Amino acid sequence: MTDTRARRLRTLADLLRSDSLASQEEATERLRALGFAVTQATVSRDLEQLGAIKVKRGGVLTYALPDQIAETDWTAGRLERILGEWVLSIEAAGQLLIVKTPPGSAHLVASAIDHAQLPEIAGTVSGDDTLFLAIRDGVAIPTLLRRFERLMGQAKVMYA
């Protein structure tokens, strides 16, 4: 990694910690104002490398770093809010659960599930608007679906 890139990543991380940046374009503008020659594509790669995710705070989506989301934030209440707000539907397919979200939101739901460390979930894989939950052997899928149904409130759960 070049020294310039390392400085840019540190500066971007500092911006994320001190300001609420709602978009890649906003981050690009702020970095340019600080003297960095960046494009939106560069900022996109930098945000991904930093592990930044969009979180809803005070009704506004902004970028946050993983260390800004304390473990205590990932309680059942936090998971319940994220699932209720972002999950459109969930259904079983073998030992997988397929979760549908609005476009661009699957990573947020996957991150919340990963941080909640649910013992039934071996791992998550997310795309843009769909994520897969790998369920551990021996877990009763209908029971797990009912648990998610309780957490999600009005979202649609499809039983096999």
N, C-alpha and C positions, 0 to 999 in steps of 0.2 A: 504494500500500500504506500502510495506516495505521501510525502509530508503535507502537501496541499490537500489531498483527500482526507487525511487523518484530521487536519485542522477543520476542514469543512464538516466532517461528521461530528466532531466535538462541538462545533458551533451550532449545528442543527439540533443536537441533543440538548444543548443549553437553551436554545429557543423553545423547544418543546416543553422543557421543564418550567420555563419562566413565563411563557405566553400561551394563549390558546390559539393554535393554528388550525383553521377549519379545512384548509385545502392545500394541495400540492402547489397550486399557483401562489397562494399566500406565502408558503414557505420559500418558494423560488424568489419572490419579490423581496422578502426579508433578507435572504442570503445575498442577493444582488446588492441590496442597500449596504451590506457589510463588506462589499468588495469582492465577492466570489462570482466568477463567471460560470453560471450554471443554467441548465435548461430544466424544464419540468421533468423530462425523462431521467435526468441525473438525480434530481430530488426524489423521484419515485423509487429509484434503486437504493438511494441512501436511506430512505424511510424503511424500506424492506430490510436492509442490512441491520438497521438499528432495532428492528422488531416492533416498530411503531404500529399501533392499531388505532382505529377510530373508536372513541367511546362517547357516550352521551352524558354530558354534565350540564346540569341546569337547563335541560331541554335543547342543548346545542351539541352537535357532533364536532369533536376536535380530536386531533392526534394526541396520543399518550404513549409513553415508553413503558415497557413491562415493569420497570422498577417504580413507576408512579402508581401502579395499581397494587396496593398492599394486599397481602394474603387475606386480611380481614375483610376486604371489599368483596371477596369471592365467596361469601357465605351463601347459604341457601336462598336468603332474601335477594341477594344480588343476582344469583343465577335465575331465580324466579322472575325477576324484572326483565332480564335480558331475554329469556325464553318467551315470556309473555309479549314482549314488545317486538321481537325480531323473527320469531318462528311462525311461518305460515302453515306448515303441515309437517307431520312426521309419520313415517310408516315403516313397517318391518319388511325385510327381505333376507330370509335366512338368518344368519348371525350378525346382520347389519341393520342399523336404523338409518333411513334416508330422511334427512331434514331439509326442508325447503325454506328459503328466506328471501327477502327482497334482494334485488341485484346489489352486489357489493357488500353484503352483510354476513355471508357464511363464515368468514374468518373471525368475526367478532363473537359469534355464537360458539364456534369451535374453541376459541381461546377461553371463553367463560367455562365451558364444559371441562377443558383440560385443567384449568386452575381449580375447579371445584373438586378434582380428584375423586370422582365417583368410582367406587370400587367395581362396579359392573362394566365400566368402559375401559377397554384396553388402549384405545387411541382414537384420534379423529383425523380425517382428511377433508380439507375444505377446498372448494372452488369458489366461484363468484357468488352463486345463489343456491348452492347445494352443498351439504356436507354429509359424510358417511361416518357413522359411529361404529367402530368394531367392538362387538360385545364379547365379553369373556365367556369361555366354555362354562356350561352349567347354569348360566343365568336364564331365568324364565322370561322370555321376551314379552308375553302379555303383562306380566307384573311390572316390568320396566316401562312398558308403554303407559300403563296406568300412572306410574310415578311421574313420568314426563307430562302426562295429561293434567295432573294436579298442579305441577309447577307452571305449566303454560297457560292455565286459565281457559280462555276462549279459543285458542289455536286448535286446528283440526288434527286429530290423531286418528290414523287409519289402522284398524286391527286386521291381522291376517286371518 
